[in-house]
Amino acid sequence: MDRPDKYKALKAEITAIYHENKGRYGYRRITRDGSHSAPAPG
């Protein structure tokens, strides 16, 4: 499949948050601290 990844920016932001905190960052903090909002499924 050659479709563009619509979550590319979101993945990059989450990865950056994770690495800034030396891999000690759970999903609750990523959700709280991220300025992202995931698009609705579907």
LINMO-V979871 format. One record per run of one state. SS is the DSSP state (helix for helix, strand for strand, loop for the rest). FROM is the first residue (numbers start at 1). LEN is the number of residues. Records with the same first field share a line. If there is no record, write none. Layout:
# LINMO-V979871
SS = FROM-LEN / FROM-LEN
This chain:
# LINMO-V979871
loop = 1-7 / 21-6 / 34-9
helix = 8-13 / 27-7
